[in-house]
Amino acid sequence: MLGYMTKKEAVNYGFTNHGYYWFIPVWISDEEFPVVAAKWKPMELLFTVVSRIEGLISFMVGKESGFRFYIGPRI
Protein backbone atom coordinates (compact mmCIF):
# COMPACT_ATOMS: atom_id res chain seq x y z
CA MET A 1 0.00 0.00 0.00
CA LEU A 2 1.32 3.41 -0.96
CA GLY A 3 2.88 5.22 1.99
CA TYR A 4 2.52 2.35 4.49
CA MET A 5 5.41 1.80 6.91
CA THR A 6 6.01 -1.94 7.21
CA LYS A 7 6.98 -3.73 10.42
CA LYS A 8 10.54 -4.12 9.16
CA GLU A 9 10.83 -0.38 8.44
CA ALA A 10 9.29 0.46 11.81
CA VAL A 11 11.83 -1.70 13.65
CA ASN A 12 14.66 -0.08 11.66
CA TYR A 13 13.45 3.36 12.81
CA GLY A 14 13.38 2.20 16.45
CA PHE A 15 9.66 1.61 16.97
CA THR A 16 8.80 -1.25 19.32
CA ASN A 17 4.98 -1.42 19.61
CA HIS A 18 1.75 -1.23 17.69
CA GLY A 19 -0.69 1.36 18.98
CA TYR A 20 -3.56 3.76 18.39
CA TYR A 21 -4.00 7.47 18.92
CA TRP A 22 -7.75 7.79 19.16
CA PHE A 23 -8.64 5.85 15.97
CA ILE A 24 -5.37 6.34 14.06
CA PRO A 25 -3.06 3.29 13.87
CA VAL A 26 0.49 4.22 14.92
CA TRP A 27 3.93 2.80 15.64
CA ILE A 28 5.30 3.71 19.11
CA SER A 29 8.79 3.46 20.57
CA ASP A 30 9.10 2.15 24.12
CA GLU A 31 11.38 4.81 25.60
CA GLU A 32 11.29 7.43 28.33
CA PHE A 33 10.22 9.97 25.68
CA PRO A 34 8.29 7.87 23.15
CA VAL A 35 8.34 8.60 19.45
CA VAL A 36 5.12 8.08 17.51
CA ALA A 37 4.40 7.86 13.78
CA ALA A 38 1.28 6.98 11.83
CA LYS A 39 1.48 3.61 10.10
CA TRP A 40 0.18 5.10 6.87
CA LYS A 41 1.80 8.34 5.67
CA PRO A 42 -1.44 10.21 4.72
CA MET A 43 -2.70 9.66 8.28
CA GLU A 44 0.11 11.92 9.60
CA LEU A 45 -1.96 14.97 8.62
CA LEU A 46 -5.01 13.60 10.43
CA PHE A 47 -2.79 12.78 13.44
CA THR A 48 -1.67 16.42 13.56
CA VAL A 49 -5.22 17.78 13.24
CA VAL A 50 -6.58 15.50 15.98
CA SER A 51 -3.71 16.36 18.36
CA ARG A 52 -4.30 20.11 17.80
CA ILE A 53 -8.03 19.71 18.47
CA GLU A 54 -7.28 17.73 21.63
CA GLY A 55 -4.89 20.45 22.80
CA LEU A 56 -7.43 23.20 22.08
CA ILE A 57 -10.19 21.39 23.97
CA SER A 58 -7.88 20.79 26.94
CA PHE A 59 -6.98 24.48 26.96
CA MET A 60 -10.63 25.54 26.79
CA VAL A 61 -11.67 23.38 29.75
CA GLY A 62 -8.59 24.37 31.74
CA LYS A 63 -6.94 20.98 31.96
CA GLU A 64 -3.38 20.03 31.17
CA SER A 65 -2.98 18.75 27.64
CA GLY A 66 -1.98 15.12 27.20
CA PHE A 67 -2.04 12.53 24.48
CA ARG A 68 -4.30 9.49 24.71
CA PHE A 69 -2.38 6.58 23.24
CA TYR A 70 -3.24 2.92 23.36
CA ILE A 71 0.01 0.95 23.42
CA GLY A 72 -0.57 -2.44 21.88
CA PRO A 73 1.56 -5.55 21.47
CA ARG A 74 5.23 -5.51 20.62
CA ILE A 75 6.21 -5.70 16.98
C-alpha positions in Angstrom: 0.0 0.0 0.0 1.3 3.4 -1.0 2.9 5.2 2.0 2.5 2.4 4.5 5.4 1.8 6.9 6.0 -1.9 7.2 7.0 -3.7 10.4 10.5 -4.1 9.2 10.8 -0.4 8.4 9.3 0.5 11.8 11.8 -1.7 13.7 14.7 -0.1 11.7 13.5 3.4 12.8 13.4 2.2 16.4 9.7 1.6 17.0 8.8 -1.2 19.3 5.0 -1.4 19.6 1.7 -1.2 17.7 -0.7 1.4 19.0 -3.6 3.8 18.4 -4.0 7.5 18.9 -7.8 7.8 19.2 -8.6 5.9 16.0 -5.4 6.3 14.1 -3.1 3.3 13.9 0.5 4.2 14.9 3.9 2.8 15.6 5.3 3.7 19.1 8.8 3.5 20.6 9.1 2.1 24.1 11.4 4.8 25.6 11.3 7.4 28.3 10.2 10.0 25.7 8.3 7.9 23.1 8.3 8.6 19.4 5.1 8.1 17.5 4.4 7.9 13.8 1.3 7.0 11.8 1.5 3.6 10.1 0.2 5.1 6.9 1.8 8.3 5.7 -1.4 10.2 4.7 -2.7 9.7 8.3 0.1 11.9 9.6 -2.0 15.0 8.6 -5.0 13.6 10.4 -2.8 12.8 13.4 -1.7 16.4 13.6 -5.2 17.8 13.2 -6.6 15.5 16.0 -3.7 16.4 18.4 -4.3 20.1 17.8 -8.0 19.7 18.5 -7.3 17.7 21.6 -4.9 20.4 22.8 -7.4 23.2 22.1 -10.2 21.4 24.0 -7.9 20.8 26.9 -7.0 24.5 27.0 -10.6 25.5 26.8 -11.7 23.4 29.7 -8.6 24.4 31.7 -6.9 21.0 32.0 -3.4 20.0 31.2 -3.0 18.7 27.6 -2.0 15.1 27.2 -2.0 12.5 24.5 -4.3 9.5 24.7 -2.4 6.6 23.2 -3.2 2.9 23.4 0.0 1.0 23.4 -0.6 -2.4 21.9 1.6 -5.5 21.5 5.2 -5.5 20.6 6.2 -5.7 17.0 
